[in-house]
Amino acid sequence: MINQLRSIFGLPSLIVPNVISIDSLPNSIAVNSNSALSISSFYQGVNVIANSVASMPLKIYQNKKVYKEHPAYFLLKERPNFYQSSFEWLNTMLFIMLIKGNSFSKIVRDSAGNPVDLKIISFTYVEAIFFNEKLYFKFDGDEGKVIENDDLIHFKNIGSGFLGIDPINNFRKNLEINLNSVDYTNKIYNGEGGSIRGTIQYDKELNDKQRDRLRGELTNNFSGQNGKRILFLEDGMKLNQIELDPSQTKFLESRRFEKEEICSMLNLPLFILNAEVSSTNQNIEFNNIRFYQITLLPLITKIESELKFKLFSKKEIIDGVYPKFSIDGVLRGDSKARGELYKSLFYLGAISPEEIRELEDMPEEINGDTYIQANLIPKSIVNRFWDSKAKLDYSKSDLNEVELQNFNTNE
């Protein structure tokens, strides 16, 4: 372009340096459940949610009392099937739900209709079918057939229909950005992203054949996995190397942004994935409450409701039978805070030493002697105690026998 302008004005042509740029290799990362889990923040978020809920003790109650005699108690508390513990089953169900948007377990019942086995269904595609006022689900996995909704435990992600939204497909673009960022970062630290990539400057004009040959040699020998080879320049060529400093490429900022996005996808408070947040006893307890309210409470409410209506009959529900997670482990603070809480409740008569030991997962039997303050009295005799104390106080005063007799008569 410069020489064309110079020729218009009758000026001699100049030798213009020619710059050949090596483009970055195309990125072809597929976004699916496996690639999404390769993002450390996404894996950590899914893992934290699944482990937290699965770690909570799940029991069956009737009118606020543990109902161990119910047929489903052993399934939910100990072993839902012959190959999984209750933790493994619940952890897997939540993991699948957070990845696919839905998870299913087939309810196997005995001749009396009692649940005896909960078998997780493996599937890649599921379709909801509503027929004759009943809901069915069709799977393409190991079942390969249609199963009625009443015979399925279905954990569903947020969604307005019969099926939950698949978070991988819903946030495909966001995950793709994070995957590309991880891949690019890896290339930078391996020397593929910034060791040779740059420009070749030459003070002579090259023809098309020479440019193609040089570009081909650079692409084949000095880019990608070959980026650390030694480059020999010919006849006065100069290498203008472009060094990509990690601080200039905003790696730390991109990783923070990645964590913020993952927290939004999984409905997590940011401190769960942010290791830079300072921790004290006070904010640990506060953060645990936030984590419970924002993330865990909607999940455990959904799970309790699904288990109640799928494993219990209508009569059992009316009679006060229900499943319930124990959330004390999540909400409990440090040992000092728990001690003060138990002490306050004990002095108010709202809790017994046996209940405190149960909340702390301590055995019922106590080895050795225990000591309590001498001025504590059982709640059941507190009225009689204070009546007798009042009589004694009156008798010690200067009351005459008539007043004392009237007091005893009224009593």
TORKOL-4160 file (C-alpha; in steps of 0.2 Angstrom, whole numbers, padded with zeros to 4 digits, m for minus):
411
<pt num="1" X="0000" Y="0000" Z="0000"/>
<pt num="2" X="0014" Y="0012" Z="0004"/>
<pt num="3" X="0024" Y="0008" Z="m0012"/>
<pt num="4" X="0007" Y="0011" Z="m0022"/>
<pt num="5" X="0005" Y="0028" Z="m0014"/>
<pt num="6" X="0023" Y="0032" Z="m0018"/>
<pt num="7" X="0022" Y="0027" Z="m0036"/>
<pt num="8" X="0007" Y="0039" Z="m0038"/>
<pt num="9" X="0017" Y="0053" Z="m0032"/>
<pt num="10" X="0032" Y="0048" Z="m0043"/>
<pt num="11" X="0043" Y="0042" Z="m0028"/>
<pt num="12" X="0054" Y="0027" Z="m0028"/>
<pt num="13" X="0048" Y="0011" Z="m0020"/>
<pt num="14" X="0054" Y="0007" Z="m0002"/>
<pt num="15" X="0059" Y="m0011" Z="0004"/>
<pt num="16" X="0045" Y="m0013" Z="0018"/>
<pt num="17" X="0049" Y="m0026" Z="0031"/>
<pt num="18" X="0036" Y="m0041" Z="0030"/>
<pt num="19" X="0029" Y="m0048" Z="0046"/>
<pt num="20" X="0023" Y="m0066" Z="0047"/>
<pt num="21" X="0011" Y="m0070" Z="0062"/>
<pt num="22" X="0008" Y="m0087" Z="0069"/>
<pt num="23" X="m0010" Y="m0089" Z="0074"/>
<pt num="24" X="m0015" Y="m0099" Z="0090"/>
<pt num="25" X="m0020" Y="m0116" Z="0087"/>
<pt num="26" X="m0039" Y="m0119" Z="0086"/>
<pt num="27" X="m0048" Y="m0124" Z="0102"/>
<pt num="28" X="m0060" Y="m0139" Z="0100"/>
<pt num="29" X="m0064" Y="m0143" Z="0119"/>
<pt num="30" X="m0081" Y="m0152" Z="0120"/>
<pt num="31" X="m0092" Y="m0147" Z="0134"/>
<pt num="32" X="m0099" Y="m0162" Z="0143"/>
<pt num="33" X="m0100" Y="m0169" Z="0161"/>
<pt num="34" X="m0083" Y="m0176" Z="0160"/>
<pt num="35" X="m0075" Y="m0160" Z="0154"/>
<pt num="36" X="m0085" Y="m0149" Z="0166"/>
<pt num="37" X="m0078" Y="m0159" Z="0180"/>
<pt num="38" X="m0061" Y="m0156" Z="0175"/>
<pt num="39" X="m0064" Y="m0138" Z="0180"/>
<pt num="40" X="m0057" Y="m0139" Z="0198"/>
<pt num="41" X="m0070" Y="m0126" Z="0205"/>
<pt num="42" X="m0085" Y="m0135" Z="0197"/>
<pt num="43" X="m0079" Y="m0152" Z="0204"/>
<pt num="44" X="m0076" Y="m0144" Z="0221"/>
<pt num="45" X="m0093" Y="m0136" Z="0221"/>
<pt num="46" X="m0102" Y="m0152" Z="0216"/>
<pt num="47" X="m0092" Y="m0162" Z="0228"/>
<pt num="48" X="m0095" Y="m0151" Z="0243"/>
<pt num="49" X="m0114" Y="m0151" Z="0240"/>
<pt num="50" X="m0116" Y="m0170" Z="0238"/>
<pt num="51" X="m0104" Y="m0174" Z="0252"/>
<pt num="52" X="m0112" Y="m0161" Z="0264"/>
<pt num="53" X="m0130" Y="m0168" Z="0262"/>
<pt num="54" X="m0125" Y="m0186" Z="0261"/>
<pt num="55" X="m0115" Y="m0184" Z="0278"/>
<pt num="56" X="m0131" Y="m0179" Z="0287"/>
<pt num="57" X="m0139" Y="m0193" Z="0297"/>
<pt num="58" X="m0156" Y="m0197" Z="0289"/>
<pt num="59" X="m0169" Y="m0206" Z="0300"/>
<pt num="60" X="m0187" Y="m0209" Z="0300"/>
<pt num="61" X="m0198" Y="m0202" Z="0314"/>
<pt num="62" X="m0216" Y="m0203" Z="0320"/>
<pt num="63" X="m0223" Y="m0189" Z="0330"/>
<pt num="64" X="m0205" Y="m0183" Z="0333"/>
<pt num="65" X="m0199" Y="m0200" Z="0340"/>
<pt num="66" X="m0187" Y="m0211" Z="0330"/>
<pt num="67" X="m0197" Y="m0225" Z="0321"/>
<pt num="68" X="m0184" Y="m0239" Z="0319"/>
<pt num="69" X="m0198" Y="m0252" Z="0316"/>
<pt num="70" X="m0203" Y="m0245" Z="0299"/>
<pt num="71" X="m0197" Y="m0255" Z="0284"/>
<pt num="72" X="m0188" Y="m0240" Z="0276"/>
<pt num="73" X="m0178" Y="m0236" Z="0291"/>
<pt num="74" X="m0164" Y="m0248" Z="0287"/>
<pt num="75" X="m0164" Y="m0243" Z="0269"/>
<pt num="76" X="m0162" Y="m0224" Z="0273"/>
<pt num="77" X="m0151" Y="m0226" Z="0288"/>
<pt num="78" X="m0139" Y="m0240" Z="0283"/>
<pt num="79" X="m0140" Y="m0249" Z="0266"/>
<pt num="80" X="m0152" Y="m0244" Z="0252"/>
<pt num="81" X="m0146" Y="m0259" Z="0242"/>
<pt num="82" X="m0134" Y="m0273" Z="0243"/>
<pt num="83" X="m0119" Y="m0264" Z="0235"/>
<pt num="84" X="m0120" Y="m0246" Z="0243"/>
<pt num="85" X="m0121" Y="m0238" Z="0260"/>
<pt num="86" X="m0133" Y="m0224" Z="0263"/>
<pt num="87" X="m0120" Y="m0212" Z="0261"/>
<pt num="88" X="m0114" Y="m0219" Z="0245"/>
<pt num="89" X="m0132" Y="m0220" Z="0238"/>
<pt num="90" X="m0137" Y="m0202" Z="0243"/>
<pt num="91" X="m0120" Y="m0195" Z="0237"/>
<pt num="92" X="m0122" Y="m0203" Z="0220"/>
<pt num="93" X="m0140" Y="m0198" Z="0218"/>
<pt num="94" X="m0135" Y="m0180" Z="0222"/>
<pt num="95" X="m0119" Y="m0180" Z="0211"/>
<pt num="96" X="m0130" Y="m0186" Z="0196"/>
<pt num="97" X="m0143" Y="m0173" Z="0199"/>
<pt num="98" X="m0131" Y="m0159" Z="0200"/>
<pt num="99" X="m0122" Y="m0165" Z="0184"/>
<pt num="100" X="m0138" Y="m0171" Z="0173"/>
<pt num="101" X="m0152" Y="m0161" Z="0182"/>
<pt num="102" X="m0161" Y="m0177" Z="0187"/>
<pt num="103" X="m0157" Y="m0193" Z="0196"/>
<pt num="104" X="m0168" Y="m0209" Z="0198"/>
<pt num="105" X="m0168" Y="m0224" Z="0209"/>
<pt num="106" X="m0181" Y="m0238" Z="0206"/>
<pt num="107" X="m0190" Y="m0243" Z="0222"/>
<pt num="108" X="m0191" Y="m0262" Z="0224"/>
<pt num="109" X="m0205" Y="m0268" Z="0235"/>
<pt num="110" X="m0210" Y="m0284" Z="0243"/>
<pt num="111" X="m0227" Y="m0293" Z="0242"/>
<pt num="112" X="m0234" Y="m0282" Z="0255"/>
<pt num="113" X="m0229" Y="m0266" Z="0246"/>
<pt num="114" X="m0215" Y="m0262" Z="0258"/>
<pt num="115" X="m0199" Y="m0254" Z="0250"/>
<pt num="116" X="m0184" Y="m0267" Z="0251"/>
<pt num="117" X="m0172" Y="m0260" Z="0239"/>
<pt num="118" X="m0167" Y="m0243" Z="0230"/>
<pt num="119" X="m0158" Y="m0246" Z="0214"/>
<pt num="120" X="m0150" Y="m0231" Z="0205"/>
<pt num="121" X="m0154" Y="m0230" Z="0187"/>
<pt num="122" X="m0140" Y="m0227" Z="0175"/>
<pt num="123" X="m0146" Y="m0217" Z="0160"/>
<pt num="124" X="m0140" Y="m0205" Z="0146"/>
<pt num="125" X="m0157" Y="m0199" Z="0141"/>
<pt num="126" X="m0174" Y="m0199" Z="0150"/>
<pt num="127" X="m0191" Y="m0194" Z="0144"/>
<pt num="128" X="m0206" Y="m0189" Z="0154"/>
<pt num="129" X="m0223" Y="m0197" Z="0148"/>
<pt num="130" X="m0240" Y="m0191" Z="0155"/>
<pt num="131" X="m0253" Y="m0204" Z="0151"/>
<pt num="132" X="m0270" Y="m0208" Z="0159"/>
<pt num="133" X="m0267" Y="m0196" Z="0173"/>
<pt num="134" X="m0251" Y="m0205" Z="0178"/>
<pt num="135" X="m0233" Y="m0199" Z="0176"/>
<pt num="136" X="m0220" Y="m0211" Z="0168"/>
<pt num="137" X="m0202" Y="m0210" Z="0164"/>
<pt num="138" X="m0193" Y="m0218" Z="0149"/>
<pt num="139" X="m0175" Y="m0222" Z="0150"/>
<pt num="140" X="m0162" Y="m0227" Z="0137"/>
<pt num="141" X="m0149" Y="m0234" Z="0150"/>
<pt num="142" X="m0148" Y="m0250" Z="0159"/>
<pt num="143" X="m0167" Y="m0251" Z="0162"/>
<pt num="144" X="m0172" Y="m0247" Z="0144"/>
<pt num="145" X="m0191" Y="m0247" Z="0148"/>
<pt num="146" X="m0205" Y="m0236" Z="0155"/>
<pt num="147" X="m0207" Y="m0235" Z="0174"/>
<pt num="148" X="m0221" Y="m0227" Z="0184"/>
<pt num="149" X="m0217" Y="m0211" Z="0194"/>
<pt num="150" X="m0223" Y="m0219" Z="0210"/>
<pt num="151" X="m0210" Y="m0233" Z="0209"/>
<pt num="152" X="m0196" Y="m0220" Z="0207"/>
<pt num="153" X="m0186" Y="m0209" Z="0219"/>
<pt num="154" X="m0183" Y="m0194" Z="0208"/>
<pt num="155" X="m0171" Y="m0180" Z="0213"/>
<pt num="156" X="m0175" Y="m0165" Z="0202"/>
<pt num="157" X="m0164" Y="m0150" Z="0199"/>
<pt num="158" X="m0174" Y="m0133" Z="0197"/>
<pt num="159" X="m0186" Y="m0134" Z="0183"/>
<pt num="160" X="m0204" Y="m0130" Z="0178"/>
<pt num="161" X="m0209" Y="m0147" Z="0171"/>
<pt num="162" X="m0207" Y="m0165" Z="0175"/>
<pt num="163" X="m0189" Y="m0165" Z="0173"/>
<pt num="164" X="m0175" Y="m0154" Z="0180"/>
<pt num="165" X="m0164" Y="m0142" Z="0170"/>
<pt num="166" X="m0147" Y="m0150" Z="0164"/>
<pt num="167" X="m0134" Y="m0137" Z="0171"/>
<pt num="168" X="m0121" Y="m0143" Z="0159"/>
<pt num="169" X="m0131" Y="m0139" Z="0144"/>
<pt num="170" X="m0139" Y="m0123" Z="0152"/>
<pt num="171" X="m0122" Y="m0116" Z="0156"/>
<pt num="172" X="m0112" Y="m0123" Z="0141"/>
<pt num="173" X="m0105" Y="m0106" Z="0135"/>
<pt num="174" X="m0100" Y="m0101" Z="0153"/>
<pt num="175" X="m0091" Y="m0118" Z="0155"/>
<pt num="176" X="m0083" Y="m0117" Z="0138"/>
<pt num="177" X="m0075" Y="m0101" Z="0143"/>
<pt num="178" X="m0068" Y="m0108" Z="0159"/>
<pt num="179" X="m0062" Y="m0124" Z="0150"/>
<pt num="180" X="m0053" Y="m0113" Z="0137"/>
<pt num="181" X="m0045" Y="m0103" Z="0151"/>
<pt num="182" X="m0039" Y="m0118" Z="0159"/>
<pt num="183" X="m0032" Y="m0125" Z="0143"/>
<pt num="184" X="m0024" Y="m0109" Z="0138"/>
<pt num="185" X="m0016" Y="m0107" Z="0156"/>
<pt num="186" X="m0009" Y="m0125" Z="0154"/>
<pt num="187" X="m0001" Y="m0120" Z="0137"/>
<pt num="188" X="0007" Y="m0104" Z="0145"/>
<pt num="189" X="0015" Y="m0114" Z="0158"/>
<pt num="190" X="0021" Y="m0128" Z="0147"/>
<pt num="191" X="0029" Y="m0115" Z="0135"/>
<pt num="192" X="0017" Y="m0118" Z="0121"/>
<pt num="193" X="0008" Y="m0101" Z="0123"/>
<pt num="194" X="0022" Y="m0089" Z="0124"/>
<pt num="195" X="0039" Y="m0096" Z="0120"/>
<pt num="196" X="0041" Y="m0094" Z="0101"/>
<pt num="197" X="0024" Y="m0086" Z="0097"/>
<pt num="198" X="0028" Y="m0069" Z="0090"/>
<pt num="199" X="0033" Y="m0061" Z="0073"/>
<pt num="200" X="0048" Y="m0064" Z="0061"/>
<pt num="201" X="0055" Y="m0047" Z="0054"/>
<pt num="202" X="0065" Y="m0047" Z="0038"/>
<pt num="203" X="0072" Y="m0032" Z="0029"/>
<pt num="204" X="0069" Y="m0040" Z="0012"/>
<pt num="205" X="0053" Y="m0043" Z="0002"/>
<pt num="206" X="0048" Y="m0061" Z="0001"/>
<pt num="207" X="0038" Y="m0069" Z="m0013"/>
<pt num="208" X="0022" Y="m0080" Z="m0009"/>
<pt num="209" X="0032" Y="m0096" Z="m0010"/>
<pt num="210" X="0045" Y="m0090" Z="0002"/>
<pt num="211" X="0031" Y="m0084" Z="0014"/>
<pt num="212" X="0022" Y="m0101" Z="0013"/>
<pt num="213" X="0038" Y="m0111" Z="0016"/>
<pt num="214" X="0043" Y="m0100" Z="0031"/>
<pt num="215" X="0025" Y="m0101" Z="0039"/>
<pt num="216" X="0024" Y="m0120" Z="0036"/>
<pt num="217" X="0041" Y="m0122" Z="0045"/>
<pt num="218" X="0036" Y="m0111" Z="0060"/>
<pt num="219" X="0019" Y="m0120" Z="0062"/>
<pt num="220" X="0026" Y="m0137" Z="0060"/>
<pt num="221" X="0042" Y="m0135" Z="0070"/>
<pt num="222" X="0039" Y="m0121" Z="0083"/>
<pt num="223" X="0021" Y="m0121" Z="0088"/>
<pt num="224" X="0011" Y="m0132" Z="0099"/>
<pt num="225" X="0020" Y="m0146" Z="0108"/>
<pt num="226" X="0036" Y="m0141" Z="0097"/>
<pt num="227" X="0036" Y="m0124" Z="0104"/>
<pt num="228" X="0052" Y="m0126" Z="0114"/>
<pt num="229" X="0063" Y="m0131" Z="0100"/>
<pt num="230" X="0077" Y="m0120" Z="0094"/>
<pt num="231" X="0073" Y="m0108" Z="0080"/>
<pt num="232" X="0087" Y="m0104" Z="0067"/>
<pt num="233" X="0085" Y="m0088" Z="0057"/>
<pt num="234" X="0092" Y="m0085" Z="0040"/>
<pt num="235" X="0100" Y="m0070" Z="0031"/>
<pt num="236" X="0097" Y="m0056" Z="0044"/>
<pt num="237" X="0079" Y="m0062" Z="0050"/>
<pt num="238" X="0074" Y="m0055" Z="0067"/>
<pt num="239" X="0063" Y="m0063" Z="0080"/>
<pt num="240" X="0051" Y="m0052" Z="0089"/>
<pt num="241" X="0046" Y="m0063" Z="0103"/>
<pt num="242" X="0030" Y="m0060" Z="0112"/>
<pt num="243" X="0032" Y="m0065" Z="0130"/>
<pt num="244" X="0015" Y="m0068" Z="0139"/>
<pt num="245" X="0018" Y="m0064" Z="0157"/>
<pt num="246" X="0005" Y="m0073" Z="0168"/>
<pt num="247" X="0002" Y="m0057" Z="0177"/>
<pt num="248" X="m0002" Y="m0048" Z="0161"/>
<pt num="249" X="m0015" Y="m0061" Z="0155"/>
<pt num="250" X="m0025" Y="m0058" Z="0171"/>
<pt num="251" X="m0024" Y="m0077" Z="0177"/>
<pt num="252" X="m0028" Y="m0073" Z="0195"/>
<pt num="253" X="m0043" Y="m0062" Z="0190"/>
<pt num="254" X="m0049" Y="m0075" Z="0178"/>
<pt num="255" X="m0049" Y="m0089" Z="0191"/>
<pt num="256" X="m0058" Y="m0078" Z="0203"/>
<pt num="257" X="m0071" Y="m0075" Z="0190"/>
<pt num="258" X="m0072" Y="m0093" Z="0187"/>
<pt num="259" X="m0076" Y="m0097" Z="0205"/>
<pt num="260" X="m0089" Y="m0083" Z="0205"/>
<pt num="261" X="m0098" Y="m0091" Z="0190"/>
<pt num="262" X="m0097" Y="m0109" Z="0197"/>
<pt num="263" X="m0105" Y="m0103" Z="0213"/>
<pt num="264" X="m0119" Y="m0095" Z="0203"/>
<pt num="265" X="m0122" Y="m0111" Z="0193"/>
<pt num="266" X="m0123" Y="m0122" Z="0209"/>
<pt num="267" X="m0131" Y="m0109" Z="0220"/>
<pt num="268" X="m0116" Y="m0109" Z="0232"/>
<pt num="269" X="m0110" Y="m0095" Z="0243"/>
<pt num="270" X="m0093" Y="m0089" Z="0237"/>
<pt num="271" X="m0083" Y="m0093" Z="0253"/>
<pt num="272" X="m0086" Y="m0111" Z="0249"/>
<pt num="273" X="m0074" Y="m0110" Z="0234"/>
<pt num="274" X="m0064" Y="m0095" Z="0239"/>
<pt num="275" X="m0049" Y="m0101" Z="0249"/>
<pt num="276" X="m0043" Y="m0083" Z="0252"/>
<pt num="277" X="m0057" Y="m0079" Z="0264"/>
<pt num="278" X="m0050" Y="m0077" Z="0282"/>
<pt num="279" X="m0058" Y="m0088" Z="0295"/>
<pt num="280" X="m0063" Y="m0085" Z="0313"/>
<pt num="281" X="m0074" Y="m0095" Z="0325"/>
<pt num="282" X="m0087" Y="m0082" Z="0323"/>
<pt num="283" X="m0088" Y="m0081" Z="0304"/>
<pt num="284" X="m0086" Y="m0100" Z="0302"/>
<pt num="285" X="m0103" Y="m0102" Z="0311"/>
<pt num="286" X="m0111" Y="m0088" Z="0301"/>
<pt num="287" X="m0104" Y="m0095" Z="0285"/>
<pt num="288" X="m0111" Y="m0112" Z="0290"/>
<pt num="289" X="m0128" Y="m0105" Z="0292"/>
<pt num="290" X="m0127" Y="m0096" Z="0276"/>
<pt num="291" X="m0122" Y="m0112" Z="0267"/>
<pt num="292" X="m0136" Y="m0121" Z="0275"/>
<pt num="293" X="m0149" Y="m0108" Z="0271"/>
<pt num="294" X="m0144" Y="m0104" Z="0253"/>
<pt num="295" X="m0138" Y="m0121" Z="0247"/>
<pt num="296" X="m0143" Y="m0136" Z="0258"/>
<pt num="297" X="m0160" Y="m0131" Z="0265"/>
<pt num="298" X="m0169" Y="m0132" Z="0247"/>
<pt num="299" X="m0160" Y="m0148" Z="0243"/>
<pt num="300" X="m0164" Y="m0157" Z="0260"/>
<pt num="301" X="m0182" Y="m0151" Z="0259"/>
<pt num="302" X="m0184" Y="m0158" Z="0242"/>
<pt num="303" X="m0176" Y="m0174" Z="0246"/>
<pt num="304" X="m0187" Y="m0176" Z="0262"/>
<pt num="305" X="m0203" Y="m0172" Z="0253"/>
<pt num="306" X="m0199" Y="m0185" Z="0239"/>
<pt num="307" X="m0194" Y="m0199" Z="0251"/>
<pt num="308" X="m0210" Y="m0196" Z="0261"/>
<pt num="309" X="m0222" Y="m0197" Z="0247"/>
<pt num="310" X="m0213" Y="m0212" Z="0238"/>
<pt num="311" X="m0209" Y="m0223" Z="0253"/>
<pt num="312" X="m0224" Y="m0220" Z="0265"/>
<pt num="313" X="m0242" Y="m0223" Z="0263"/>
<pt num="314" X="m0255" Y="m0209" Z="0265"/>
<pt num="315" X="m0261" Y="m0217" Z="0281"/>
<pt num="316" X="m0243" Y="m0217" Z="0288"/>
<pt num="317" X="m0241" Y="m0199" Z="0283"/>
<pt num="318" X="m0257" Y="m0194" Z="0292"/>
<pt num="319" X="m0251" Y="m0204" Z="0307"/>
<pt num="320" X="m0236" Y="m0193" Z="0308"/>
<pt num="321" X="m0222" Y="m0203" Z="0299"/>
<pt num="322" X="m0209" Y="m0193" Z="0290"/>
<pt num="323" X="m0190" Y="m0194" Z="0286"/>
<pt num="324" X="m0179" Y="m0180" Z="0292"/>
<pt num="325" X="m0161" Y="m0175" Z="0291"/>
<pt num="326" X="m0151" Y="m0171" Z="0306"/>
<pt num="327" X="m0143" Y="m0154" Z="0303"/>
<pt num="328" X="m0134" Y="m0151" Z="0319"/>
<pt num="329" X="m0118" Y="m0156" Z="0312"/>
<pt num="330" X="m0119" Y="m0142" Z="0299"/>
<pt num="331" X="m0126" Y="m0128" Z="0310"/>
<pt num="332" X="m0115" Y="m0132" Z="0326"/>
<pt num="333" X="m0102" Y="m0119" Z="0329"/>
<pt num="334" X="m0086" Y="m0121" Z="0339"/>
<pt num="335" X="m0085" Y="m0131" Z="0355"/>
<pt num="336" X="m0086" Y="m0116" Z="0366"/>
<pt num="337" X="m0101" Y="m0109" Z="0357"/>
<pt num="338" X="m0110" Y="m0126" Z="0358"/>
<pt num="339" X="m0105" Y="m0128" Z="0377"/>
<pt num="340" X="m0113" Y="m0111" Z="0380"/>
<pt num="341" X="m0129" Y="m0116" Z="0371"/>
<pt num="342" X="m0131" Y="m0132" Z="0380"/>
<pt num="343" X="m0128" Y="m0124" Z="0396"/>
<pt num="344" X="m0141" Y="m0111" Z="0393"/>
<pt num="345" X="m0154" Y="m0124" Z="0388"/>
<pt num="346" X="m0150" Y="m0135" Z="0402"/>
<pt num="347" X="m0152" Y="m0121" Z="0415"/>
<pt num="348" X="m0169" Y="m0117" Z="0407"/>
<pt num="349" X="m0175" Y="m0135" Z="0409"/>
<pt num="350" X="m0176" Y="m0136" Z="0390"/>
<pt num="351" X="m0164" Y="m0150" Z="0388"/>
<pt num="352" X="m0157" Y="m0165" Z="0398"/>
<pt num="353" X="m0139" Y="m0171" Z="0399"/>
<pt num="354" X="m0145" Y="m0187" Z="0390"/>
<pt num="355" X="m0151" Y="m0176" Z="0375"/>
<pt num="356" X="m0135" Y="m0166" Z="0375"/>
<pt num="357" X="m0125" Y="m0182" Z="0374"/>
<pt num="358" X="m0135" Y="m0188" Z="0360"/>
<pt num="359" X="m0133" Y="m0172" Z="0350"/>
<pt num="360" X="m0114" Y="m0174" Z="0352"/>
<pt num="361" X="m0114" Y="m0192" Z="0347"/>
<pt num="362" X="m0108" Y="m0198" Z="0364"/>
<pt num="363" X="m0113" Y="m0215" Z="0371"/>
<pt num="364" X="m0128" Y="m0216" Z="0383"/>
<pt num="365" X="m0118" Y="m0225" Z="0396"/>
<pt num="366" X="m0106" Y="m0214" Z="0406"/>
<pt num="367" X="m0090" Y="m0222" Z="0413"/>
<pt num="368" X="m0085" Y="m0216" Z="0431"/>
<pt num="369" X="m0094" Y="m0203" Z="0442"/>
<pt num="370" X="m0101" Y="m0186" Z="0436"/>
<pt num="371" X="m0104" Y="m0170" Z="0446"/>
<pt num="372" X="m0117" Y="m0157" Z="0445"/>
<pt num="373" X="m0120" Y="m0141" Z="0455"/>
<pt num="374" X="m0129" Y="m0145" Z="0471"/>
<pt num="375" X="m0143" Y="m0132" Z="0469"/>
<pt num="376" X="m0151" Y="m0140" Z="0454"/>
<pt num="377" X="m0167" Y="m0150" Z="0457"/>
<pt num="378" X="m0178" Y="m0160" Z="0445"/>
<pt num="379" X="m0191" Y="m0151" Z="0436"/>
<pt num="380" X="m0204" Y="m0164" Z="0442"/>
<pt num="381" X="m0203" Y="m0159" Z="0460"/>
<pt num="382" X="m0199" Y="m0140" Z="0459"/>
<pt num="383" X="m0217" Y="m0136" Z="0465"/>
<pt num="384" X="m0216" Y="m0147" Z="0480"/>
<pt num="385" X="m0199" Y="m0141" Z="0484"/>
<pt num="386" X="m0203" Y="m0122" Z="0484"/>
<pt num="387" X="m0219" Y="m0126" Z="0494"/>
<pt num="388" X="m0210" Y="m0135" Z="0507"/>
<pt num="389" X="m0197" Y="m0121" Z="0507"/>
<pt num="390" X="m0210" Y="m0108" Z="0509"/>
<pt num="391" X="m0218" Y="m0117" Z="0524"/>
<pt num="392" X="m0201" Y="m0118" Z="0532"/>
<pt num="393" X="m0198" Y="m0100" Z="0530"/>
<pt num="394" X="m0215" Y="m0095" Z="0537"/>
<pt num="395" X="m0212" Y="m0106" Z="0552"/>
<pt num="396" X="m0196" Y="m0098" Z="0556"/>
<pt num="397" X="m0204" Y="m0081" Z="0556"/>
<pt num="398" X="m0214" Y="m0074" Z="0571"/>
<pt num="399" X="m0230" Y="m0081" Z="0564"/>
<pt num="400" X="m0243" Y="m0086" Z="0577"/>
<pt num="401" X="m0250" Y="m0104" Z="0577"/>
<pt num="402" X="m0266" Y="m0098" Z="0570"/>
<pt num="403" X="m0258" Y="m0091" Z="0555"/>
<pt num="404" X="m0247" Y="m0106" Z="0552"/>
<pt num="405" X="m0263" Y="m0117" Z="0554"/>
<pt num="406" X="m0272" Y="m0106" Z="0541"/>
<pt num="407" X="m0258" Y="m0108" Z="0529"/>
<pt num="408" X="m0258" Y="m0127" Z="0531"/>
<pt num="409" X="m0277" Y="m0128" Z="0529"/>
<pt num="410" X="m0276" Y="m0118" Z="0513"/>
<pt num="411" X="m0262" Y="m0129" Z="0507"/>
